[in-house]
Amino acid sequence: MAHTVTTRTRARLDLQRRMTWLTTNRNAGVAGRWLAKYDTAVAALEADPNRYPEADEAADLGFSLRELAFKQGQAGYRILFTIDGHTVNVLRVRHAAQDRLTDGDL
């Protein structure tokens, strides 16, 4: 059965910031390609989110936080999510070089 993916507020803000940065510092084409890569990654979550591993910080946070890593060009990104039944909750979208999540980041 397919899962429904919801994007939480902080993840939406992460996406908006990334798109703004790419559009300003690169160009709209680069931003569009990044978003297409993100959309492809999220589609994989709809099919089988359980195949992705727990994020390193899951034990520190005390719940099953999973991550889907994807690359666009040279840069890597992490889609951090939880699974609640048939709903996948995308909590954050972060550059791979960013610090680990803490309670305050959620």
C-alpha positions in Angstrom: 0.0 0.0 0.0 1.3 3.4 -0.9 2.2 5.9 1.8 1.0 9.5 2.0 3.9 12.0 2.5 3.3 15.1 4.5 5.8 17.9 4.7 5.9 19.6 8.0 6.3 23.4 8.5 10.1 23.3 9.2 10.7 21.1 6.2 8.7 23.5 4.0 10.8 26.4 5.3 14.0 24.4 4.6 12.8 23.9 1.0 11.9 27.6 0.6 15.3 28.7 1.9 17.1 26.2 -0.4 15.1 27.4 -3.5 15.7 31.0 -2.7 19.4 30.5 -2.2 19.8 28.5 -5.4 17.7 31.1 -7.4 19.7 34.0 -6.0 23.2 32.5 -6.1 22.9 30.2 -9.1 19.9 30.5 -11.3 16.3 29.4 -11.6 17.3 26.4 -13.8 19.5 25.0 -11.1 16.8 25.6 -8.5 14.3 23.8 -10.7 16.6 20.8 -11.2 17.2 20.6 -7.4 13.5 20.6 -6.7 12.9 17.9 -9.3 15.6 15.7 -7.7 13.9 16.3 -4.3 10.5 15.4 -5.7 11.9 12.1 -7.1 13.3 11.3 -3.7 10.0 12.0 -2.0 8.2 9.8 -4.5 10.4 6.9 -3.3 9.1 7.5 0.3 5.6 7.0 -1.0 6.5 3.5 -2.2 8.6 2.1 0.6 9.9 4.4 3.4 10.9 1.5 5.6 13.8 0.7 3.4 15.7 3.8 4.5 17.9 3.7 7.6 17.5 5.4 10.9 19.3 8.8 11.0 22.4 8.9 13.3 20.7 11.2 15.7 17.6 9.0 16.2 18.9 7.4 19.4 19.8 10.8 20.8 16.3 12.1 20.0 14.5 9.1 21.4 12.3 8.2 18.4 12.6 6.5 15.0 13.9 9.2 12.8 14.8 8.0 9.3 16.7 9.6 6.5 16.8 9.5 2.8 20.0 10.9 1.4 20.1 12.3 -2.1 22.7 14.2 -4.2 22.2 17.0 -6.7 25.5 17.9 -8.3 28.3 17.7 -5.8 26.1 18.4 -2.8 24.4 15.9 -0.6 21.1 16.4 1.2 19.1 14.5 3.9 15.4 14.2 4.0 14.6 13.5 7.7 11.3 11.8 8.3 9.2 9.6 10.6 6.6 6.9 9.7 3.2 6.9 11.4 1.2 4.0 9.9 0.8 4.9 6.3 1.9 8.5 6.7 5.4 9.7 6.1 6.1 13.0 7.9 9.0 14.9 6.4 10.4 16.9 9.4 13.5 18.6 7.9 15.5 18.8 4.6 19.1 19.5 5.4 22.4 19.8 3.6 24.6 16.9 4.5 27.3 19.2 5.9 24.9 20.7 8.5 25.2 19.7 12.1 23.1 16.8 13.5 19.6 17.6 14.5 18.8 18.3 18.2 15.4 18.6 19.9 15.5 22.3 19.2 15.7 21.7 15.4 12.3 19.9 15.3 
